[in-house]
Amino acid sequence: MLDVNRVRADFPILSREVNGKPLVYLDNGASAQKPRVVIDAVTRAYTEEYANVHRGLHTLSNIATEKYEAVRGIIARFLGVADERQIILNSGATEGINMVAYSWAMPHLEAGDEIVLSVMEHHANIVPWHFLRERRGVVLKWVDTEPDGSLDAGKVIDAIGPRTRLVAITQLSNVLGTRVDVRTICHAARALGVPVLVDGSRGAVHSAQNLDDMGCDFYAITGHKLYGPSGSGAIFVRNERLAEMRPFMGGGDMIREVHKDSVTYADPPMKFEAGTPAIVQTIGLGVALEYLMGLGMDNIAAHEDRLCDYAMGRLSGAQLAQPAGHGARQGRDLLVHARWRGACARHLDHPRQEGRGGARGPSLRRPADGSSRAHRHLPRLAGALQHRGRNRHSGGGAGARARALRLSGAGGIRRPIGAGMRRDCGQGASTRQHPANSCCGRPQFLATT
Ligand SMILES: Cc1ncc(COP(=O)(O)O)c(C=O)c1O
């Protein structure tokens, strides 16, 4: 059981005010705040222990190298990986997935080969595969979600055909918050001889992992979502795949010998870590993971379940009215309002609706993401939403009321008028597009704290 007040006190930023109100941070899905232990470790690394790693023969370099290299073992422990040489340190999930695309997929895949993806992937797990489509003629095979937003593992497995060379799938979608049964997919794909890349950017934040049991070939994490510094991260690559990969970037650290007409490479994982790494950020990530393991990932997961039930209880009566043509605009409006009330939430556009008839507007659903600190924040979010509803209503006039995004205590979620939403989004009201939702500027509260 988590002591929530103690955990809150670990995060210095939560004691500040925004717009004269206590900070409510609901944007951990985008990037998490940092506990004091991480901030202190970063400060110490720069003030007392800084030097480059792997190459100095002096005290500071030895300390920095020791601390930096120890993180590999911490990540392996955090992810349930027995052999830490399968952990490649990098700047985050985007680099990790791109590395797989360039180091493993580019030399292996040919025109007509297939990569199976779900429609609710992050762009970091889509665009590198589009590069292969553009440059190699690789075919992207999309698996759709169910109407309730879940992903049927069986459908992913059924999508694997004789030309499938890779399945690239999220463990926890940033788009819908859907958890995917990646273990079932990995085991089935393995039996068919098809490697699986799991995007663990969000999955690893919310539950304990055992990659050796999961059976994936690649598993990407990103440090800044794990309460560590931005610019830190790692990817797990199974030994068999490491043996098949050619280096991604060339430079220092990844070589054994360099001559005028030849070069030999270091053994993995160093073979895939060119140049001076994010030394201090990585040391900070190690401290963040120790912090999470100290809290207990199972405790965090249990607390998030309680928060989720609490939030759904508080928000379940929400009634959202969405007139034609105002979808994306009002969603953003609402977030601006929440921000004014001291809450940091996030607007998200997503292409999951591509090819679907009905667009959807603002909706309240189980939070996509979570961590350990929301129970004080959620009432404030609910308060901001309710305040917004009251203000809009009291603004007067049938027109104003018709445009209002309402919240009331009864009636459930009122669905938006799809056609208008579509038109609105099509005109460029949304900020970003995604293959699953290309028409929809749908605001989502990632209730992530
Ligand atoms: C599911 C998922 N995958 C990948 C990423 C990319 O992570 P990064 O930008 O840290 O590389 C994100 C970031 O939001 C994400 O949510």
The ligand as an SDF file (V2000), in Angstrom:
LIG
                    3D

 16 16  0  0  0  0  0  0  0  0999 V2000
    3.3500    4.5540  -26.4980 C   0  0  0  0  0  0  0  0  0  0  0  0
    4.4910    5.4890  -26.8000 C   0  0  0  0  0  0  0  0  0  0  0  0
    5.4940    5.0540  -27.5650 N   0  0  0  0  0  0  0  0  0  0  0  0
    6.5530    5.8270  -27.8620 C   0  0  0  0  0  0  0  0  0  0  0  0
    6.6470    7.1030  -27.3720 C   0  0  0  0  0  0  0  0  0  0  0  0
    7.8410    7.9240  -27.7510 C   0  0  0  0  0  0  0  0  0  0  0  0
    8.6110    8.1630  -26.6410 O   0  0  0  0  0  0  0  0  0  0  0  0
    9.8370    9.2110  -26.7210 P   0  0  0  0  0  0  0  0  0  0  0  0
    9.2540   10.4540  -27.3210 O   0  0  0  0  0  0  0  0  0  0  0  0
   10.2330    9.3920  -25.3260 O   0  0  0  0  0  0  0  0  0  0  0  0
   10.8680    8.6090  -27.5660 O   0  0  0  0  0  0  0  0  0  0  0  0
    5.6130    7.6070  -26.5760 C   0  0  0  0  0  0  0  0  0  0  0  0
    5.6670    8.9990  -26.0740 C   0  0  0  0  0  0  0  0  0  0  0  0
    4.6370    9.6100  -25.7930 O   0  0  0  0  0  0  0  0  0  0  0  0
    4.5090    6.7800  -26.2700 C   0  0  0  0  0  0  0  0  0  0  0  0
    3.5010    7.1840  -25.5070 O   0  0  0  0  0  0  0  0  0  0  0  0
  1  2  1  0
  2  3  1  0
  2 15  2  0
  3  4  2  0
  4  5  1  0
  5  6  1  0
  5 12  2  0
  6  7  1  0
  7  8  1  0
  8  9  2  0
  8 10  1  0
  8 11  1  0
 12 13  1  0
 12 15  1  0
 13 14  2  0
 15 16  1  0
M  END
$$$$
